[in-house]
Amino acid sequence: MVNIIHRVGIKASISEVYKVLSSVQGIGKWWTQNTSGTSEIGKTIALRFHSQEGNEVGSMQMLVKALVPNKKVHWHFTAGPEEWLGTDVVFNLHEEEGLTIILFEHKNWSEAIEFTAHCSMKWAIFLLSLKELMETGRGRPSPHDIKIDNWN
């Protein structure tokens, strides 16, 4: 199995970072604006991604597996790109030297392929969007994210 791993420090309280990661409204402020569903254990969150022109370019669904206040958010992907089916995203949170540290993992990819590299870079961009949201009040959720290649 292959995992994508990133670490980012955010100048914001751990409770505020957790609140944004663990709520549908919060996810819509840093990952994609078109987010719906219920962020409760055993419930599903749906995400849709659009181009700047408004055309849908992708969608996915994730089952909420764990919500541990100020410590962990865990999602399991049940619909979306084939390579994401059955994978898990985990945000582990802790405080260190005045920062909230996120250790991010997108786990259980079947193999490392070109799409894995694309997704790793996009996750880094969206984690920086989260950092920007928490530190400045404004993130860059899709469709306003940084475009990195011809796949988005």
C-alpha positions as CSV (number, residue, x, y, z in Angstrom):
1,M,0.0,0.0,0.0
2,V,1.0,3.6,-0.7
3,N,0.4,6.6,1.5
4,I,0.5,10.3,0.9
5,I,1.7,12.2,4.0
6,H,2.0,15.9,4.7
7,R,2.7,18.0,7.8
8,V,1.7,21.6,8.2
9,G,1.7,24.0,11.2
10,I,-1.1,26.5,11.5
11,K,-1.1,29.7,13.7
12,A,-4.6,29.0,15.1
13,S,-6.1,27.2,18.1
14,I,-6.5,23.4,17.8
15,S,-10.2,23.7,18.5
16,E,-10.7,26.2,15.6
17,V,-8.7,24.0,13.2
18,Y,-10.7,20.9,14.3
19,K,-14.0,22.7,13.9
20,V,-13.1,23.6,10.3
21,L,-11.9,20.1,9.4
22,S,-14.8,18.3,11.1
23,S,-17.7,20.3,9.6
24,V,-19.3,20.4,6.2
25,Q,-19.4,24.2,6.3
26,G,-15.7,24.3,7.3
27,I,-14.6,21.9,4.5
28,G,-16.4,24.2,2.0
29,K,-14.1,27.0,3.0
30,W,-10.8,25.3,2.2
31,W,-11.3,22.2,0.0
32,T,-14.3,22.6,-2.3
33,Q,-17.2,25.1,-2.1
34,N,-19.7,22.4,-3.2
35,T,-19.8,20.3,-0.1
36,S,-22.9,18.6,1.4
37,G,-24.0,15.9,3.7
38,T,-23.6,15.3,7.4
39,S,-20.3,15.3,9.3
40,E,-21.2,12.6,12.0
41,I,-19.7,9.2,12.5
42,G,-21.3,6.8,10.1
43,K,-22.7,9.5,7.8
44,T,-21.6,10.6,4.4
45,I,-20.2,13.9,3.0
46,A,-20.4,14.5,-0.7
47,L,-18.0,16.8,-2.6
48,R,-18.2,18.2,-6.1
49,F,-15.5,20.0,-7.9
50,H,-16.0,22.6,-10.7
51,S,-13.9,24.5,-13.2
52,Q,-13.8,28.3,-13.0
53,E,-16.5,28.2,-15.8
54,G,-18.8,26.2,-13.6
55,N,-18.4,22.8,-15.3
56,E,-18.2,19.8,-12.9
57,V,-14.8,18.2,-13.1
58,G,-15.1,15.6,-10.4
59,S,-17.1,14.3,-7.4
60,M,-16.6,12.0,-4.5
61,Q,-18.3,10.7,-1.3
62,M,-16.7,9.9,2.0
63,L,-17.9,8.1,5.1
64,V,-17.0,9.8,8.3
65,K,-15.1,7.1,10.3
66,A,-13.9,9.1,13.3
67,L,-14.3,12.5,14.9
68,V,-12.1,12.9,18.0
69,P,-12.4,16.6,19.2
70,N,-9.1,18.4,18.8
71,K,-7.2,15.2,17.9
72,K,-8.5,13.4,14.8
73,V,-10.7,13.5,11.7
74,H,-11.0,10.3,9.6
75,W,-12.8,9.8,6.3
76,H,-13.2,6.7,4.1
77,F,-13.8,7.2,0.4
78,T,-16.8,5.3,-1.0
79,A,-17.3,7.1,-4.4
80,G,-15.1,9.2,-6.6
81,P,-12.0,8.5,-8.7
82,E,-11.3,4.7,-8.9
83,E,-7.9,5.1,-7.2
84,W,-9.6,6.7,-4.2
85,L,-12.2,4.0,-3.6
86,G,-11.4,2.3,-0.3
87,T,-8.7,4.8,0.7
88,D,-8.7,6.7,4.0
89,V,-7.8,10.3,4.8
90,V,-6.8,11.0,8.4
91,F,-6.0,14.4,10.0
92,N,-4.1,13.9,13.3
93,L,-3.8,17.2,15.3
94,H,-1.6,18.2,18.1
95,E,-0.1,21.5,19.5
96,E,3.6,22.3,19.3
97,E,5.3,25.6,20.0
98,G,2.2,27.8,19.6
99,L,1.1,26.0,16.4
100,T,-1.6,23.5,15.6
101,I,0.2,20.7,13.8
102,I,-1.7,18.6,11.3
103,L,-0.2,15.3,10.3
104,F,-2.2,14.4,7.2
105,E,-2.4,11.0,5.6
106,H,-4.2,9.7,2.5
107,K,-3.7,6.0,3.1
108,N,-4.1,2.7,1.4
109,W,-3.5,3.6,-2.3
110,S,-3.1,0.3,-4.2
111,E,0.0,1.6,-6.0
112,A,2.1,4.7,-6.6
113,I,1.1,6.1,-10.1
114,E,1.1,9.4,-11.8
115,F,-2.4,10.2,-10.3
116,T,-0.9,9.6,-6.8
117,A,1.6,12.3,-7.5
118,H,-1.1,14.7,-8.8
119,C,-3.2,14.1,-5.7
120,S,-0.3,14.5,-3.3
121,M,0.4,17.9,-4.8
122,K,-3.3,18.9,-4.7
123,W,-3.5,17.8,-1.1
124,A,-0.6,20.1,-0.3
125,I,-2.3,23.0,-2.0
126,F,-5.6,22.3,-0.1
127,L,-3.7,22.0,3.2
128,L,-2.1,25.4,2.4
129,S,-5.7,26.7,1.7
130,L,-6.7,25.5,5.1
131,K,-3.6,27.2,6.7
132,E,-4.5,30.4,4.8
133,L,-8.1,30.2,5.9
134,M,-7.2,29.8,9.6
135,E,-4.5,32.5,9.5
136,T,-6.1,35.1,7.3
137,G,-9.8,34.3,7.3
138,R,-9.9,33.3,3.6
139,G,-9.0,30.0,2.0
140,R,-8.8,28.9,-1.6
141,P,-11.4,26.1,-2.0
142,S,-12.2,24.7,-5.5
143,P,-12.8,26.3,-7.9
144,H,-10.4,29.0,-6.6
145,D,-7.5,26.7,-5.8
146,I,-4.1,26.8,-7.5
147,K,-4.2,24.7,-10.7
148,I,-1.2,22.5,-11.1
149,D,-1.7,20.7,-14.4
150,N,-4.2,19.7,-17.1
151,W,-6.1,17.4,-14.8
152,N,-7.9,20.1,-12.9
